[in-house]
Amino acid sequence: MSRRCELTGKGPMTGNNVSHAKNRTKRRFLPNLNDVTLQSETLGRGVKLRISASALRSVDHRGGLDAFLAKAKDDELSDGALKVKKEIAKAQAVQA
């Protein structure tokens, strides 16, 4: 399982540990990933995703999973999230 957010594409970054004597050693900064189930109003069911804490706040800010996926770029989304986005678009087209 990769350490990558399924909605924003946020992944590990690299940097340095710096000691008091300014000795530098390489380290990794891992994203704060959480397994969550987000409810989709259009689909009427929950969707399990592994997303970062900042992405979870962004989903809440934009008004839910459906609104977030509508504005999200396809190249940033994982395969599972892209599949959910297409299901939501299809369901919204049927309702209209």
C-alpha positions as CSV (number, residue, x, y, z in Angstrom):
1,M,0.0,0.0,0.0
2,S,1.6,3.3,-1.1
3,R,1.9,6.2,1.3
4,R,-0.1,8.6,-1.0
5,C,-3.3,10.5,-0.4
6,E,-6.1,9.2,-2.8
7,L,-7.6,12.6,-3.2
8,T,-4.8,15.1,-3.3
9,G,-1.9,12.9,-4.4
10,K,0.2,14.1,-1.4
11,G,3.1,11.7,-0.8
12,P,6.4,11.4,1.2
13,M,8.9,14.2,1.0
14,T,12.6,14.2,1.8
15,G,14.7,16.5,3.9
16,N,17.4,16.6,6.6
17,N,17.7,15.9,10.3
18,V,19.9,18.8,11.5
19,S,21.7,18.3,14.8
20,H,22.9,21.0,17.1
21,A,26.3,20.7,15.5
22,K,24.7,21.2,12.1
23,N,25.3,17.6,11.0
24,R,22.8,16.7,8.4
25,T,21.3,13.2,7.7
26,K,18.6,12.3,5.3
27,R,15.1,11.7,6.5
28,R,11.5,11.3,5.1
29,F,8.5,13.4,6.0
30,L,5.4,11.1,5.7
31,P,1.9,12.4,5.1
32,N,-0.7,12.1,7.9
33,L,-2.8,9.5,6.2
34,N,-6.1,8.2,7.7
35,D,-8.5,5.4,6.6
36,V,-11.9,7.1,6.4
37,T,-15.4,6.4,5.1
38,L,-16.9,9.4,3.4
39,Q,-20.6,9.6,2.6
40,S,-21.7,10.5,-0.9
41,E,-25.1,12.2,-1.1
42,T,-25.6,11.3,-4.8
43,L,-24.7,7.6,-4.4
44,G,-26.4,7.2,-1.0
45,R,-23.5,5.1,0.4
46,G,-20.1,5.4,2.0
47,V,-16.8,5.3,0.2
48,K,-13.7,4.0,1.9
49,L,-10.6,6.1,1.1
50,R,-7.1,6.6,2.5
51,I,-6.6,10.3,2.6
52,S,-4.5,12.9,4.4
53,A,-5.8,15.0,7.3
54,S,-5.5,18.2,5.2
55,A,-7.6,16.5,2.4
56,L,-10.3,15.6,5.0
57,R,-10.5,19.3,6.0
58,S,-10.7,20.3,2.3
59,V,-13.5,17.9,1.7
60,D,-15.4,19.4,4.6
61,H,-14.6,23.0,3.4
62,R,-15.9,22.3,-0.1
63,G,-19.2,20.8,1.1
64,G,-18.7,17.1,1.0
65,L,-17.2,14.3,-1.2
66,D,-19.4,15.0,-4.2
67,A,-18.4,18.7,-4.4
68,F,-14.7,17.9,-3.8
69,L,-14.5,15.3,-6.5
70,A,-16.4,17.6,-9.0
71,K,-13.6,20.2,-8.7
72,A,-10.7,17.8,-8.3
73,K,-8.2,17.2,-11.2
74,D,-8.3,13.7,-12.6
75,D,-4.5,13.3,-12.6
76,E,-4.3,13.9,-8.8
77,L,-6.9,11.3,-8.0
78,S,-6.2,7.6,-7.4
79,D,-7.9,4.9,-9.6
80,G,-10.5,4.2,-6.9
81,A,-11.3,7.9,-6.4
82,L,-11.5,8.4,-10.1
83,K,-14.0,5.5,-10.4
84,V,-16.1,7.1,-7.6
85,K,-16.0,10.4,-9.4
86,K,-17.3,8.9,-12.6
87,E,-20.1,7.0,-10.7
88,I,-21.2,10.3,-9.1
89,A,-21.2,12.1,-12.4
90,K,-23.2,9.3,-14.0
91,A,-25.7,9.3,-11.1
92,Q,-26.1,13.1,-11.3
93,A,-26.8,12.9,-15.1
94,V,-29.5,10.3,-14.5
95,Q,-31.2,12.4,-11.8
96,A,-31.2,15.5,-14.1
